[in-house]
Amino acid sequence: MDSHCQYNTFRRICQLTETRRFQNHRMHLAAFTAILGNLSFGYALVYTSPVIPELEHSLDPQLRLDNYNASFFESIFTLGVIFGGLTTMLLNDLLGRKLTIMLSSVPSVLGFAIMGSAQVVWMLDLGRALTGIAGGMLSGTVP
């Protein structure tokens, strides 16, 4: 209990504070979930840093990246962010921010799943574009 709550002067304020603590758990969970989206965006942004050197020396010739494919793999994320950011304006108006944040998890999960199970280079590019779309949706929705 707070120190000012031990006096009768602030009894009403203390009662409101105690009841609000229980009601705020859902708000804290929603804020934490939105922040996890930003964590995913940050991870997707720097994903290519350790991956490209490994894929340039890949033993699988279908996943080996040359300079052109490596630069495209790196930059397609930005194109996805542009597309995701532009669609966010419409989605925020139609669905609201909460549903847009929830919807942004779909391309994020799909993108990471496709990159994780990639057999050829275009699958890496598709997964990277999808994570870019999710990142653009989040950066336009979560402050």
The first five atom37 places (N, CA, C, CB, O) and aatype in JSON, in Angstrom:
{
  "aatype": [12, 3, 15, 8, 4, 5, 18, 2, 16, 13, 1, 1, 9, 4, 5, 10, 16, 6, 16, 1, 1, 13, 5, 2, 8, 1, 12, 8, 10, 0, 0, 13, 16, 0, 9, 10, 7, 2, 10, 15, 13, 7, 18, 0, 10, 19, 18, 16, 15, 14, 19, 9, 14, 6, 10, 6, 8, 15, 10, 3, 14, 5, 10, 1, 10, 3, 2, 18, 2, 0, 15, 13, 13, 6, 15, 9, 13, 16, 10, 7, 19, 9, 13, 7, 7, 10, 16, 16, 12, 10, 10, 2, 3, 10, 10, 7, 1, 11, 10, 16, 9, 12, 10, 15, 15, 19, 14, 15, 19, 10, 7, 13, 0, 9, 12, 7, 15, 0, 5, 19, 19, 17, 12, 10, 3, 10, 7, 1, 0, 10, 16, 7, 9, 0, 7, 7, 12, 10, 15, 7, 16, 19, 14],
  "atom_mask": [
    [1, 1, 1, 1, 1],
    [1, 1, 1, 1, 1],
    [1, 1, 1, 1, 1],
    [1, 1, 1, 1, 1],
    [1, 1, 1, 1, 1],
    [1, 1, 1, 1, 1],
    [1, 1, 1, 1, 1],
    [1, 1, 1, 1, 1],
    [1, 1, 1, 1, 1],
    [1, 1, 1, 1, 1],
    [1, 1, 1, 1, 1],
    [1, 1, 1, 1, 1],
    [1, 1, 1, 1, 1],
    [1, 1, 1, 1, 1],
    [1, 1, 1, 1, 1],
    [1, 1, 1, 1, 1],
    [1, 1, 1, 1, 1],
    [1, 1, 1, 1, 1],
    [1, 1, 1, 1, 1],
    [1, 1, 1, 1, 1],
    [1, 1, 1, 1, 1],
    [1, 1, 1, 1, 1],
    [1, 1, 1, 1, 1],
    [1, 1, 1, 1, 1],
    [1, 1, 1, 1, 1],
    [1, 1, 1, 1, 1],
    [1, 1, 1, 1, 1],
    [1, 1, 1, 1, 1],
    [1, 1, 1, 1, 1],
    [1, 1, 1, 1, 1],
    [1, 1, 1, 1, 1],
    [1, 1, 1, 1, 1],
    [1, 1, 1, 1, 1],
    [1, 1, 1, 1, 1],
    [1, 1, 1, 1, 1],
    [1, 1, 1, 1, 1],
    [1, 1, 1, 0, 1],
    [1, 1, 1, 1, 1],
    [1, 1, 1, 1, 1],
    [1, 1, 1, 1, 1],
    [1, 1, 1, 1, 1],
    [1, 1, 1, 0, 1],
    [1, 1, 1, 1, 1],
    [1, 1, 1, 1, 1],
    [1, 1, 1, 1, 1],
    [1, 1, 1, 1, 1],
    [1, 1, 1, 1, 1],
    [1, 1, 1, 1, 1],
    [1, 1, 1, 1, 1],
    [1, 1, 1, 1, 1],
    [1, 1, 1, 1, 1],
    [1, 1, 1, 1, 1],
    [1, 1, 1, 1, 1],
    [1, 1, 1, 1, 1],
    [1, 1, 1, 1, 1],
    [1, 1, 1, 1, 1],
    [1, 1, 1, 1, 1],
    [1, 1, 1, 1, 1],
    [1, 1, 1, 1, 1],
    [1, 1, 1, 1, 1],
    [1, 1, 1, 1, 1],
    [1, 1, 1, 1, 1],
    [1, 1, 1, 1, 1],
    [1, 1, 1, 1, 1],
    [1, 1, 1, 1, 1],
    [1, 1, 1, 1, 1],
    [1, 1, 1, 1, 1],
    [1, 1, 1, 1, 1],
    [1, 1, 1, 1, 1],
    [1, 1, 1, 1, 1],
    [1, 1, 1, 1, 1],
    [1, 1, 1, 1, 1],
    [1, 1, 1, 1, 1],
    [1, 1, 1, 1, 1],
    [1, 1, 1, 1, 1],
    [1, 1, 1, 1, 1],
    [1, 1, 1, 1, 1],
    [1, 1, 1, 1, 1],
    [1, 1, 1, 1, 1],
    [1, 1, 1, 0, 1],
    [1, 1, 1, 1, 1],
    [1, 1, 1, 1, 1],
    [1, 1, 1, 1, 1],
    [1, 1, 1, 0, 1],
    [1, 1, 1, 0, 1],
    [1, 1, 1, 1, 1],
    [1, 1, 1, 1, 1],
    [1, 1, 1, 1, 1],
    [1, 1, 1, 1, 1],
    [1, 1, 1, 1, 1],
    [1, 1, 1, 1, 1],
    [1, 1, 1, 1, 1],
    [1, 1, 1, 1, 1],
    [1, 1, 1, 1, 1],
    [1, 1, 1, 1, 1],
    [1, 1, 1, 0, 1],
    [1, 1, 1, 1, 1],
    [1, 1, 1, 1, 1],
    [1, 1, 1, 1, 1],
    [1, 1, 1, 1, 1],
    [1, 1, 1, 1, 1],
    [1, 1, 1, 1, 1],
    [1, 1, 1, 1, 1],
    [1, 1, 1, 1, 1],
    [1, 1, 1, 1, 1],
    [1, 1, 1, 1, 1],
    [1, 1, 1, 1, 1],
    [1, 1, 1, 1, 1],
    [1, 1, 1, 1, 1],
    [1, 1, 1, 1, 1],
    [1, 1, 1, 0, 1],
    [1, 1, 1, 1, 1],
    [1, 1, 1, 1, 1],
    [1, 1, 1, 1, 1],
    [1, 1, 1, 1, 1],
    [1, 1, 1, 0, 1],
    [1, 1, 1, 1, 1],
    [1, 1, 1, 1, 1],
    [1, 1, 1, 1, 1],
    [1, 1, 1, 1, 1],
    [1, 1, 1, 1, 1],
    [1, 1, 1, 1, 1],
    [1, 1, 1, 1, 1],
    [1, 1, 1, 1, 1],
    [1, 1, 1, 1, 1],
    [1, 1, 1, 1, 1],
    [1, 1, 1, 0, 1],
    [1, 1, 1, 1, 1],
    [1, 1, 1, 1, 1],
    [1, 1, 1, 1, 1],
    [1, 1, 1, 1, 1],
    [1, 1, 1, 0, 1],
    [1, 1, 1, 1, 1],
    [1, 1, 1, 1, 1],
    [1, 1, 1, 0, 1],
    [1, 1, 1, 0, 1],
    [1, 1, 1, 1, 1],
    [1, 1, 1, 1, 1],
    [1, 1, 1, 1, 1],
    [1, 1, 1, 0, 1],
    [1, 1, 1, 1, 1],
    [1, 1, 1, 1, 1],
    [1, 1, 1, 1, 1]
  ],
  "atom_positions": [
    [[0.85, -1.17, 0.0], [0.0, 0.0, 0.0], [0.89, 1.23, 0.0], [-0.96, 0.0, 1.22], [1.93, 1.25, 0.66]],
    [[0.49, 2.25, -0.73], [1.26, 3.48, -0.81], [1.24, 4.21, 0.52], [0.71, 4.38, -1.91], [0.34, 4.02, 1.33]],
    [[2.26, 5.06, 0.74], [2.38, 5.76, 2.03], [1.25, 6.75, 2.26], [3.72, 6.48, 2.1], [0.83, 6.95, 3.4]],
    [[0.73, 7.37, 1.18], [-0.36, 8.34, 1.38], [-1.7, 7.64, 1.64], [-0.48, 9.25, 0.15], [-2.67, 8.31, 2.01]],
    [[-1.79, 6.34, 1.45], [-3.04, 5.62, 1.66], [-3.27, 5.26, 3.12], [-3.04, 4.37, 0.82], [-4.36, 4.8, 3.48]],
    [[-2.27, 5.46, 3.97], [-2.46, 5.11, 5.36], [-3.28, 6.15, 6.13], [-1.12, 4.92, 6.03], [-3.7, 5.9, 7.26]],
    [[-3.51, 7.3, 5.54], [-4.3, 8.35, 6.17], [-5.7, 8.36, 5.58], [-3.63, 9.73, 6.0], [-5.89, 7.98, 4.42]],
    [[-6.67, 8.78, 6.36], [-8.06, 8.81, 5.91], [-8.33, 9.89, 4.87], [-8.98, 9.01, 7.09], [-9.34, 9.84, 4.17]],
    [[-7.45, 10.84, 4.77], [-7.65, 11.95, 3.85], [-7.75, 11.46, 2.4], [-6.51, 12.97, 3.98], [-8.54, 11.99, 1.61]],
    [[-6.96, 10.47, 2.06], [-6.91, 9.99, 0.69], [-7.58, 8.64, 0.51], [-5.48, 9.91, 0.23], [-7.24, 7.92, -0.43]],
    [[-8.49, 8.27, 1.36], [-9.1, 6.95, 1.32], [-9.8, 6.69, -0.02], [-10.1, 6.8, 2.47], [-9.66, 5.6, -0.58]],
    [[-10.53, 7.66, -0.55], [-11.25, 7.48, -1.8], [-10.27, 7.25, -2.97], [-12.15, 8.69, -2.09], [-10.5, 6.39, -3.82]],
    [[-9.2, 8.01, -3.0], [-8.2, 7.86, -4.06], [-7.54, 6.5, -3.95], [-7.14, 8.99, -3.98], [-7.28, 5.85, -4.97]],
    [[-7.26, 6.05, -2.74], [-6.61, 4.76, -2.55], [-7.52, 3.61, -2.98], [-6.2, 4.59, -1.08], [-7.03, 2.62, -3.53]],
    [[-8.81, 3.72, -2.74], [-9.74, 2.67, -3.16], [-9.8, 2.6, -4.68], [-11.14, 2.91, -2.57], [-9.84, 1.5, -5.24]],
    [[-9.82, 3.74, -5.34], [-9.84, 3.75, -6.81], [-8.55, 3.17, -7.37], [-10.06, 5.17, -7.33], [-8.57, 2.44, -8.36]],
    [[-7.44, 3.5, -6.75], [-6.15, 3.0, -7.22], [-6.08, 1.49, -7.1], [-5.01, 3.64, -6.43], [-5.59, 0.82, -8.01]],
    [[-6.57, 0.94, -6.0], [-6.52, -0.51, -5.81], [-7.39, -1.24, -6.84], [-6.97, -0.87, -4.39], [-6.99, -2.28, -7.35]],
    [[-8.58, -0.71, -7.14], [-9.44, -1.39, -8.11], [-8.9, -1.25, -9.53], [-10.86, -0.84, -8.04], [-9.08, -2.15, -10.35]],
    [[-8.26, -0.14, -9.83], [-7.71, 0.06, -11.19], [-6.52, -0.85, -11.45], [-7.29, 1.52, -11.38], [-6.26, -1.2, -12.6]],
    [[-5.8, -1.22, -10.43], [-4.64, -2.1, -10.63], [-5.08, -3.43, -11.24], [-3.9, -2.35, -9.29], [-4.37, -3.98, -12.08]],
    [[-6.21, -3.93, -10.83], [-6.7, -5.19, -11.38], [-7.24, -5.0, -12.8], [-7.77, -5.78, -10.48], [-7.13, -5.91, -13.63]],
    [[-7.81, -3.86, -13.09], [-8.38, -3.62, -14.41], [-7.3, -3.33, -15.45], [-9.36, -2.46, -14.35], [-7.54, -3.51, -16.64]],
    [[-6.15, -2.89, -15.03], [-5.1, -2.51, -15.97], [-4.28, -3.69, -16.49], [-4.18, -1.53, -15.32], [-3.44, -3.5, -17.37]],
    [[-4.5, -4.89, -16.0], [-3.73, -6.03, -16.47], [-3.96, -6.3, -17.96], [-4.07, -7.27, -15.66], [-3.03, -6.66, -18.67]],
    [[-5.16, -6.13, -18.42], [-5.45, -6.35, -19.84], [-4.76, -5.29, -20.7], [-6.97, -6.33, -20.09], [-4.28, -5.58, -21.79]],
    [[-4.73, -4.06, -20.21], [-4.06, -2.99, -20.94], [-2.56, -3.25, -20.99], [-4.36, -1.63, -20.29], [-1.93, -3.02, -22.02]],
    [[-1.99, -3.71, -19.91], [-0.56, -4.01, -19.88], [-0.24, -5.17, -20.82], [-0.11, -4.35, -18.45], [0.79, -5.15, -21.49]],
    [[-1.1, -6.16, -20.88], [-0.91, -7.29, -21.79], [-0.97, -6.83, -23.24], [-1.96, -8.39, -21.53], [-0.17, -7.27, -24.07]],
    [[-1.91, -5.95, -23.56], [-2.03, -5.43, -24.92], [-0.8, -4.6, -25.3], [-3.31, -4.59, -25.07], [-0.3, -4.71, -26.41]],
    [[-0.32, -3.78, -24.37], [0.88, -2.98, -24.65], [2.1, -3.87, -24.83], [1.12, -1.97, -23.52], [2.92, -3.62, -25.71]],
    [[2.22, -4.9, -24.01], [3.35, -5.83, -24.13], [3.3, -6.57, -25.46], [3.35, -6.83, -22.96], [4.34, -6.79, -26.08]],
    [[2.13, -6.95, -25.89], [1.97, -7.64, -27.16], [2.36, -6.73, -28.32], [0.53, -8.14, -27.34], [3.01, -7.17, -29.27]],
    [[1.96, -5.46, -28.25], [2.33, -4.52, -29.31], [3.83, -4.31, -29.35], [1.61, -3.17, -29.1], [4.41, -4.15, -30.43]],
    [[4.47, -4.3, -28.2], [5.92, -4.13, -28.15], [6.62, -5.36, -28.73], [6.38, -3.87, -26.71], [7.69, -5.23, -29.34]],
    [[6.04, -6.54, -28.55], [6.63, -7.74, -29.15], [6.64, -7.63, -30.68], [5.85, -8.99, -28.72], [7.54, -8.16, -31.33]],
    [[5.64, -6.96, -31.23], [5.64, -6.74, -32.68], [6.82, -5.9, -33.11], [0.0, 0.0, 0.0], [7.43, -6.16, -34.15]],
    [[7.17, -4.89, -32.32], [8.34, -4.07, -32.63], [9.62, -4.87, -32.49], [8.38, -2.84, -31.73], [10.58, -4.65, -33.23]],
    [[9.65, -5.79, -31.55], [10.8, -6.67, -31.41], [10.96, -7.54, -32.65], [10.68, -7.54, -30.15], [12.07, -7.73, -33.15]],
    [[9.86, -8.06, -33.15], [9.88, -8.86, -34.38], [10.35, -8.01, -35.57], [8.49, -9.45, -34.66], [11.1, -8.49, -36.42]],
    [[9.9, -6.77, -35.63], [10.31, -5.86, -36.7], [11.82, -5.63, -36.64], [9.56, -4.51, -36.59], [12.5, -5.64, -37.67]],
    [[12.34, -5.41, -35.46], [13.78, -5.2, -35.31], [14.58, -6.43, -35.7], [0.0, 0.0, 0.0], [15.63, -6.32, -36.34]],
    [[14.1, -7.59, -35.31], [14.79, -8.83, -35.68], [14.76, -9.03, -37.2], [14.14, -10.04, -34.98], [15.77, -9.42, -37.79]],
    [[13.62, -8.77, -37.82], [13.52, -8.93, -39.27], [14.42, -7.93, -39.99], [12.06, -8.76, -39.73], [14.94, -8.22, -41.07]],
    [[14.59, -6.77, -39.41], [15.42, -5.73, -40.03], [16.88, -6.15, -40.11], [15.29, -4.42, -39.25], [17.54, -5.9, -41.12]],
    [[17.39, -6.76, -39.07], [18.81, -7.13, -39.04], [19.05, -8.6, -39.37], [19.4, -6.82, -37.68], [20.17, -9.09, -39.24]],
    [[18.02, -9.3, -39.79], [18.12, -10.73, -40.07], [19.18, -11.06, -41.11], [16.78, -11.25, -40.54], [19.85, -12.09, -41.0]],
    [[19.35, -10.2, -42.1], [20.27, -10.51, -43.19], [21.73, -10.39, -42.79], [20.0, -9.6, -44.35], [22.6, -10.96, -43.45]],
    [[22.02, -9.68, -41.73], [23.42, -9.47, -41.35], [24.18, -10.78, -41.12], [23.48, -8.63, -40.1], [25.25, -10.94, -41.69]],
    [[23.68, -11.72, -40.32], [24.42, -12.98, -40.18], [24.06, -14.02, -41.25], [24.16, -13.56, -38.82], [24.82, -14.97, -41.46]],
    [[22.92, -13.84, -41.92], [22.44, -14.87, -42.84], [23.13, -14.79, -44.21], [20.94, -14.76, -43.02], [23.46, -15.82, -44.79]],
    [[23.34, -13.59, -44.72], [23.91, -13.45, -46.06], [25.3, -14.07, -46.17], [23.98, -11.98, -46.44], [25.55, -14.79, -47.13]],
    [[26.22, -13.84, -45.23], [27.53, -14.51, -45.36], [27.43, -16.03, -45.36], [28.45, -14.07, -44.24], [28.19, -16.7, -46.05]],
    [[26.49, -16.57, -44.6], [26.31, -18.02, -44.59], [25.74, -18.52, -45.91], [25.39, -18.44, -43.44], [26.15, -19.57, -46.41]],
    [[24.79, -17.77, -46.48], [24.18, -18.19, -47.74], [25.1, -17.98, -48.93], [22.88, -17.44, -47.96], [24.93, -18.64, -49.96]],
    [[26.07, -17.08, -48.84], [27.03, -16.91, -49.92], [27.95, -18.12, -50.04], [27.85, -15.63, -49.71], [28.5, -18.39, -51.11]],
    [[28.13, -18.84, -48.94], [28.99, -20.03, -48.94], [28.18, -21.29, -48.68], [30.1, -19.89, -47.88], [28.7, -22.28, -48.15]],
    [[26.91, -21.27, -49.04], [26.02, -22.4, -48.78], [26.44, -23.62, -49.6], [24.58, -22.03, -49.1], [26.88, -23.5, -50.75]],
    [[26.29, -24.78, -49.01], [26.6, -26.02, -49.72], [25.51, -26.38, -50.73], [26.79, -27.15, -48.72], [25.76, -27.09, -51.7]],
    [[24.29, -25.89, -50.48], [23.18, -26.12, -51.38], [23.23, -25.08, -52.51], [21.81, -26.07, -50.62], [23.08, -23.89, -52.23]],
    [[23.42, -25.5, -53.77], [23.54, -24.51, -54.84], [22.25, -23.72, -55.1], [23.94, -25.2, -56.11], [22.31, -22.62, -55.64]],
    [[21.1, -24.26, -54.72], [19.84, -23.53, -54.93], [19.65, -22.42, -53.9], [18.66, -24.5, -54.88], [18.85, -21.51, -54.12]],
    [[20.36, -22.48, -52.79], [20.26, -21.44, -51.77], [21.48, -20.52, -51.75], [20.08, -22.06, -50.41], [21.54, -19.59, -50.94]],
    [[22.44, -20.77, -52.61], [23.65, -19.94, -52.63], [23.33, -18.57, -53.23], [24.79, -20.64, -53.42], [22.7, -18.48, -54.28]],
    [[23.76, -17.53, -52.56], [23.51, -16.16, -53.01], [24.75, -15.57, -53.66], [23.05, -15.28, -51.83], [25.85, -15.68, -53.12]],
    [[24.58, -14.94, -54.82], [25.65, -14.14, -55.41], [25.41, -12.69, -54.98], [25.68, -14.28, -56.98], [24.51, -12.42, -54.18]],
    [[26.21, -11.76, -55.48], [26.08, -10.37, -55.05], [24.72, -9.78, -55.4], [27.19, -9.53, -55.67], [24.13, -9.04, -54.6]],
    [[24.22, -10.09, -56.59], [22.92, -9.56, -57.03], [21.8, -10.09, -56.13], [22.66, -9.94, -58.51], [20.99, -9.31, -55.62]],
    [[21.74, -11.41, -55.94], [20.68, -12.0, -55.12], [20.79, -11.56, -53.66], [20.73, -13.52, -55.2], [19.77, -11.38, -52.99]],
    [[22.0, -11.38, -53.16], [22.19, -10.95, -51.77], [21.68, -9.52, -51.58], [23.67, -11.04, -51.37], [21.04, -9.22, -50.57]],
    [[21.97, -8.64, -52.53], [21.49, -7.26, -52.4], [19.98, -7.19, -52.55], [22.18, -6.36, -53.44], [19.33, -6.38, -51.9]],
    [[19.41, -8.03, -53.42], [17.95, -8.06, -53.56], [17.3, -8.61, -52.3], [17.55, -8.9, -54.78], [16.28, -8.09, -51.85]],
    [[17.87, -9.67, -51.73], [17.37, -10.27, -50.49], [17.39, -9.24, -49.35], [18.2, -11.5, -50.12], [16.5, -9.23, -48.5]],
    [[18.4, -8.41, -49.36], [18.52, -7.41, -48.32], [17.53, -6.26, -48.52], [19.94, -6.87, -48.27], [16.96, -5.76, -47.55]],
    [[17.33, -5.84, -49.75], [16.53, -4.64, -49.99], [15.04, -4.89, -50.17], [17.05, -3.94, -51.19], [14.26, -3.95, -50.09]],
    [[14.63, -6.11, -50.42], [13.2, -6.37, -50.63], [12.39, -6.14, -49.35], [12.98, -7.8, -51.13], [11.19, -5.91, -49.41]],
    [[13.06, -6.2, -48.22], [12.41, -5.89, -46.95], [11.87, -4.46, -46.96], [13.39, -6.09, -45.78], [10.76, -4.2, -46.5]],
    [[12.67, -3.54, -47.49], [12.27, -2.14, -47.54], [11.04, -1.95, -48.42], [13.42, -1.27, -48.05], [10.16, -1.15, -48.1]],
    [[10.98, -2.66, -49.53], [9.8, -2.57, -50.39], [8.55, -3.09, -49.66], [10.02, -3.37, -51.7], [7.46, -2.53, -49.8]],
    [[8.72, -4.14, -48.89], [7.6, -4.65, -48.08], [7.16, -3.66, -47.03], [0.0, 0.0, 0.0], [5.96, -3.51, -46.78]],
    [[8.11, -2.98, -46.42], [7.77, -1.97, -45.4], [6.97, -0.83, -46.03], [9.05, -1.42, -44.73], [6.02, -0.33, -45.43]],
    [[7.34, -0.43, -47.23], [6.6, 0.64, -47.91], [5.16, 0.2, -48.18], [7.29, 1.03, -49.24], [4.22, 0.94, -47.89]],
    [[5.0, -0.99, -48.72], [3.66, -1.5, -49.01], [2.85, -1.68, -47.72], [3.74, -2.84, -49.77], [1.68, -1.31, -47.67]],
    [[3.47, -2.23, -46.68], [2.77, -2.43, -45.41], [2.38, -1.11, -44.76], [0.0, 0.0, 0.0], [1.3, -1.0, -44.19]],
    [[3.26, -0.13, -44.84], [2.95, 1.18, -44.26], [1.81, 1.88, -44.97], [0.0, 0.0, 0.0], [0.99, 2.55, -44.34]],
    [[1.75, 1.74, -46.29], [0.67, 2.38, -47.04], [-0.68, 1.7, -46.8], [0.99, 2.38, -48.54], [-1.71, 2.36, -46.73]],
    [[-0.66, 0.38, -46.67], [-1.93, -0.3, -46.42], [-2.41, -0.09, -44.98], [-1.78, -1.79, -46.7], [-3.6, -0.25, -44.69]],
    [[-1.5, 0.27, -44.1], [-1.88, 0.49, -42.7], [-2.85, 1.65, -42.54], [-0.65, 0.73, -41.85], [-3.74, 1.61, -41.69]],
    [[-2.68, 2.67, -43.36], [-3.59, 3.81, -43.25], [-5.04, 3.37, -43.47], [-3.21, 4.9, -44.27], [-5.94, 3.78, -42.74]],
    [[-5.25, 2.55, -44.47], [-6.6, 2.06, -44.76], [-7.06, 1.08, -43.7], [-6.63, 1.39, -46.14], [-8.21, 1.15, -43.25]],
    [[-6.19, 0.17, -43.29], [-6.58, -0.84, -42.29], [-6.89, -0.22, -40.93], [-5.47, -1.87, -42.13], [-7.79, -0.67, -40.24]],
    [[-6.14, 0.81, -40.55], [-6.44, 1.48, -39.28], [-7.82, 2.11, -39.3], [-5.38, 2.55, -38.97], [-8.54, 2.08, -38.3]],
    [[-8.2, 2.68, -40.43], [-9.53, 3.29, -40.53], [-10.64, 2.24, -40.56], [-9.62, 4.15, -41.78], [-11.69, 2.43, -39.95]],
    [[-10.4, 1.14, -41.26], [-11.44, 0.12, -41.4], [-11.55, -0.79, -40.18], [-11.17, -0.71, -42.61], [-12.65, -1.09, -39.72]],
    [[-10.41, -1.24, -39.66], [-10.42, -2.25, -38.6], [-10.1, -1.7, -37.21], [-9.45, -3.32, -38.93], [-10.48, -2.3, -36.2]],
    [[-9.4, -0.59, -37.15], [-8.92, -0.08, -35.87], [-7.5, -0.56, -35.62], [0.0, 0.0, 0.0], [-7.01, -1.47, -36.29]],
    [[-6.86, 0.07, -34.66], [-5.45, -0.23, -34.41], [-5.24, -1.62, -33.83], [-4.86, 0.81, -33.48], [-4.29, -2.31, -34.2]],
    [[-6.11, -2.03, -32.92], [-5.92, -3.33, -32.27], [-5.99, -4.48, -33.28], [-6.98, -3.54, -31.18], [-5.13, -5.36, -33.26]],
    [[-6.98, -4.47, -34.14], [-7.1, -5.54, -35.14], [-5.99, -5.45, -36.19], [-8.46, -5.47, -35.82], [-5.57, -6.48, -36.72]],
    [[-5.53, -4.25, -36.49], [-4.43, -4.11, -37.44], [-3.15, -4.7, -36.87], [-4.22, -2.64, -37.82], [-2.38, -5.35, -37.58]],
    [[-2.92, -4.49, -35.58], [-1.75, -5.08, -34.93], [-1.87, -6.61, -34.96], [-1.62, -4.58, -33.47], [-0.89, -7.31, -35.23]],
    [[-3.06, -7.11, -34.68], [-3.26, -8.55, -34.7], [-3.08, -9.1, -36.12], [-4.65, -8.91, -34.16], [-2.49, -10.16, -36.3]],
    [[-3.58, -8.38, -37.11], [-3.47, -8.82, -38.49], [-2.02, -8.8, -38.98], [-4.32, -7.93, -39.38], [-1.65, -9.61, -39.84]],
    [[-1.22, -7.91, -38.45], [0.18, -7.83, -38.88], [0.99, -9.06, -38.48], [0.84, -6.58, -38.3], [2.06, -9.31, -39.03]],
    [[0.48, -9.82, -37.53], [1.22, -11.03, -37.15], [1.13, -12.11, -38.23], [0.68, -11.58, -35.82], [2.0, -12.98, -38.3]],
    [[0.12, -12.06, -39.07], [-0.04, -13.08, -40.12], [1.11, -13.04, -41.13], [-1.37, -12.89, -40.84], [1.75, -14.07, -41.34]],
    [[1.4, -11.89, -41.77], [2.54, -11.9, -42.69], [3.88, -12.11, -41.99], [2.58, -10.61, -43.47], [4.82, -12.63, -42.58]],
    [[3.97, -11.7, -40.73], [5.21, -11.91, -40.0], [5.48, -13.39, -39.78], [5.16, -11.18, -38.66], [6.58, -13.87, -40.06]],
    [[4.49, -14.11, -39.28], [4.66, -15.55, -39.04], [4.87, -16.29, -40.35], [3.44, -16.12, -38.3], [5.74, -17.16, -40.44]],
    [[4.09, -15.95, -41.36], [4.26, -16.6, -42.67], [5.65, -16.34, -43.25], [3.19, -16.11, -43.65], [6.29, -17.24, -43.78]],
    [[6.1, -15.1, -43.13], [7.41, -14.75, -43.68], [8.54, -15.5, -43.01], [0.0, 0.0, 0.0], [9.43, -16.02, -43.68]],
    [[8.51, -15.55, -41.67], [9.58, -16.29, -40.98], [9.49, -17.78, -41.24], [9.52, -16.02, -39.47], [10.51, -18.46, -41.32]],
    [[8.27, -18.31, -41.37], [8.11, -19.73, -41.67], [8.63, -20.07, -43.07], [6.64, -20.15, -41.55], [9.28, -21.09, -43.26]],
    [[8.35, -19.2, -44.03], [8.83, -19.44, -45.39], [10.35, -19.33, -45.46], [8.19, -18.43, -46.37], [11.01, -20.15, -46.11]],
    [[10.92, -18.33, -44.78], [12.38, -18.22, -44.78], [13.03, -19.41, -44.07], [12.82, -16.91, -44.12], [14.08, -19.88, -44.49]],
    [[12.42, -19.87, -43.0], [12.98, -21.0, -42.26], [12.92, -22.3, -43.02], [0.0, 0.0, 0.0], [13.75, -23.19, -42.78]],
    [[11.97, -22.44, -43.91], [11.83, -23.69, -44.67], [12.2, -23.53, -46.14], [10.41, -24.2, -44.56], [11.83, -24.36, -46.97]],
    [[12.93, -22.47, -46.47], [13.24, -22.16, -47.86], [14.1, -23.24, -48.5], [13.95, -20.81, -47.95], [15.05, -23.75, -47.9]],
    [[13.74, -23.57, -49.73], [14.49, -24.53, -50.53], [15.2, -23.86, -51.7], [13.57, -25.62, -51.04], [16.18, -24.38, -52.23]],
    [[14.68, -22.69, -52.09], [15.27, -21.92, -53.2], [15.3, -20.44, -52.8], [14.45, -22.12, -54.53], [14.69, -20.04, -51.81]],
    [[16.02, -19.65, -53.59], [16.24, -18.25, -53.24], [14.94, -17.43, -53.26], [17.25, -17.64, -54.2], [14.77, -16.55, -52.42]],
    [[14.03, -17.71, -54.19], [12.81, -16.9, -54.25], [11.97, -17.06, -52.99], [11.97, -17.29, -55.47], [11.23, -16.15, -52.63]],
    [[12.08, -18.2, -52.3], [11.35, -18.37, -51.04], [11.94, -17.46, -49.96], [11.4, -19.85, -50.59], [11.2, -16.93, -49.13]],
    [[13.25, -17.29, -49.97], [13.87, -16.33, -49.04], [13.37, -14.92, -49.31], [15.41, -16.38, -49.16], [13.06, -14.17, -48.39]],
    [[13.31, -14.56, -50.6], [12.84, -13.22, -50.97], [11.38, -13.0, -50.58], [13.03, -13.0, -52.46], [11.01, -11.94, -50.08]],
    [[10.55, -14.0, -50.82], [9.13, -13.9, -50.46], [8.96, -13.74, -48.95], [8.36, -15.12, -50.95], [8.18, -12.9, -48.49]],
    [[9.67, -14.54, -48.18], [9.59, -14.44, -46.73], [10.07, -13.1, -46.23], [0.0, 0.0, 0.0], [9.49, -12.54, -45.3]],
    [[11.12, -12.6, -46.83], [11.65, -11.28, -46.43], [10.66, -10.17, -46.78], [13.01, -11.01, -47.11], [10.49, -9.23, -46.0]],
    [[10.0, -10.27, -47.92], [8.99, -9.27, -48.29], [7.81, -9.31, -47.32], [8.51, -9.5, -49.74], [7.29, -8.27, -46.93]],
    [[7.38, -10.5, -46.95], [6.26, -10.62, -46.01], [6.6, -10.06, -44.64], [5.83, -12.08, -45.87], [5.77, -9.41, -44.01]],
    [[7.81, -10.29, -44.16], [8.2, -9.69, -42.87], [8.32, -8.18, -43.0], [9.53, -10.29, -42.38], [8.1, -7.46, -42.02]],
    [[8.66, -7.69, -44.18], [8.67, -6.25, -44.4], [7.28, -5.66, -44.37], [0.0, 0.0, 0.0], [7.07, -4.58, -43.81]],
    [[6.32, -6.35, -44.96], [4.92, -5.9, -44.91], [4.44, -5.83, -43.46], [4.01, -6.83, -45.73], [3.8, -4.86, -43.06]],
    [[4.76, -6.86, -42.69], [4.37, -6.86, -41.28], [5.05, -5.72, -40.52], [4.72, -8.21, -40.62], [4.42, -5.07, -39.68]],
    [[6.31, -5.47, -40.82], [7.01, -4.36, -40.17], [6.42, -3.01, -40.53], [0.0, 0.0, 0.0], [6.31, -2.13, -39.67]],
    [[6.03, -2.84, -41.78], [5.39, -1.59, -42.18], [4.03, -1.39, -41.52], [0.0, 0.0, 0.0], [3.66, -0.28, -41.14]],
    [[3.3, -2.5, -41.38], [2.0, -2.41, -40.7], [2.18, -2.02, -39.24], [1.24, -3.74, -40.79], [1.42, -1.22, -38.7]],
    [[3.18, -2.59, -38.6], [3.41, -2.28, -37.19], [3.93, -0.87, -36.98], [4.37, -3.25, -36.6], [3.5, -0.18, -36.06]],
    [[4.85, -0.45, -37.84], [5.42, 0.89, -37.63], [4.39, 1.99, -37.9], [6.64, 1.09, -38.53], [4.53, 3.1, -37.4]],
    [[3.37, 1.69, -38.69], [2.33, 2.67, -38.91], [1.22, 2.61, -37.88], [0.0, 0.0, 0.0], [0.38, 3.51, -37.82]],
    [[1.2, 1.57, -37.06], [0.12, 1.39, -36.08], [0.59, 1.59, -34.65], [-0.46, 0.0, -36.23], [-0.07, 2.29, -33.87]],
    [[1.7, 1.0, -34.3], [2.21, 1.09, -32.93], [3.13, 2.3, -32.85], [2.96, -0.23, -32.51], [4.1, 2.4, -33.6]],
    [[2.84, 3.22, -31.95], [3.7, 4.42, -31.85], [5.06, 4.1, -31.31], [3.05, 5.46, -30.98], [5.89, 5.0, -31.17]]
  ]
}
